[in-house]
């Protein structure tokens, strides 16, 4: 992929985030979008080598649209200033709606590559299931947290949106209570794009996301309560 061209396009879009500019530059976008599709396709193929569950994810469905949903937003800019994709089994690319761990990556206008894995703001039943898993499999979760490759690449689980108090029904003295307070369970890191070596993009992504696989595997064992209705 022409990463330098993508960076320039997104940078210009940031300064001209309006429909007329985008229409005038649509041919550039179409070319970059096709190149990004190839990146996502290659990434899924490589991820599938160590995580068969995502092997058949549709690359086109994994890619997010560049159009923003501005219906309830204060910022009415019509376009996102990043290219992004999320890979999950059965194309469940929106964990906030479907639940389940997801591999995520994005390239922004500053020329930064962000990638990670986990569940961002999962729905209540899924959130409860993950919290309960930390109780039921405390030893397994401890093992994941201590995984050397995971910690070297991503550090700790992000604590965005953490509760001030333990959620109802959970022991305040539990060894993992600070993680049980979380509303999202996601690890991510951010690096500069290899602008002069685009061939390193997919290997860098796959190598990093592979380090998150132990967390993904563990999260998949969380089971939601089945309604008896």
C-alpha positions, -999 to +999 in steps of 0.1 A: +000+000+000+012+036-007+013+046+029+027+081+022-002+088-002-027+076+024-011+098+051-013+128+027-049+121+018-060+118+054-041+149+064-058+169+036-092+154+046-086+166+081-082+202+069-111+199+043-136+177+060-165+185+037-185+168+010-173+190-020-137+183-013-143+146-008-162+144-041-134+161-059-109+137-044-130+106-046-107+090-073-078+092-048-099+077-021-111+048-043-075+038-051-064+040-014-095+021-003-087-007-028-051-008-015-064-009+021-087-038+012-057-057+001-039-050+034-069-062+054-072-093+032-035-102+037-039-095+074-068-118+079-050-146+060-020-143+083-042-140+114-060-172+104-027-191+106-027-189+144-063-181+150-085-203+127-117-187+141-111-155+120-098-173+089-130-168+069-138-132+080-149-111+050-123-084+044-149-060+029-171-064+060-141-060+083-134-025+069-152+004+085-169+031+063-152+065+061-186+082+066-193+093+101-227+089+118-234+126+128-270+122+139-262+127+176-228+142+174-217+178+181-190+175+155-209+174+121-178+166+101-190+140+076-159+119+073-135+100+095-099+109+092-086+074+095-088+040+077-098+012+101-108-024+102-119-049+128-115-087+125-137-112+144-153-146+139-184-145+117-177-109+108-188-096+142-168-064+137-187-043+162-181-058+196-202-031+212-233-046+195-224-083+190-200-091+218-168-112+215-131-102+212-120-084+181-087-076+164-086-039+155-063-017+135-064+019+122-042+043+103-047+080+110-039+114+095-008+118+116+008+087+101+002+066+132-007+029+132-028+018+161-037-019+167-050-040+195-075-066+205-102-073+231-137-059+236-145-022+237-177-013+257-193-047+254-231-049+260-243-056+296-247-094+293-213-097+278-197-074+303-212-094+331-199-126+316-164-113+313-164-100+349-177-133+361-150-152+342-124-132+361-139-146+393-144-182+380-111-184+363-089-161+384-058-182+378-063-182+341-068-144+340-036-140+361-017-161+336-029-139+307-020-107+326+015-121+332+021-132+296+055-118+286+048-111+249+014-096+256+029-072+282+059-064+261+038-053+231+007-038+248+014-033+285-016-036+307-053-037+298-065-001+291-085+014+320-107+038+301-141+043+317-132+024+349-159+024+376-151+041+409-167+013+429-170-024+423-200-035+403-229-049+422-225-086+432-187-087+431-164-090+461-146-057+467-117-077+480-113-100+450-077-101+436-089-088+402-114-062+414-095-034+397-101-052+364-136-062+373-143-024+375-135-019+339-162-013+312-139-023+284-112-051+281-089-040+254-051-038+248-036-016+222-004+001+211+005+029+187+035+033+165+047+053+135+038+039+101+067+024+081+062+050+054+093+040+035+088+003+040+051-005+033+059-041+030+064-042+068+028-031+075+011-065+075+040-084+092+041-057+120+003-059+125+002-097+125+032-101+148+017-076+173-018-090+172-004-125+177+009-114+211-027-105+220-040-140+211-038-154+247-062-126+258-085-133+229-085-170+236-093-164+273-121-140+266-138-164+242-144-187+271-167-162+288-203-175+286-234-153+289-264-164+309-291-179+288-326-164+293-353-189+303-380-169+287 
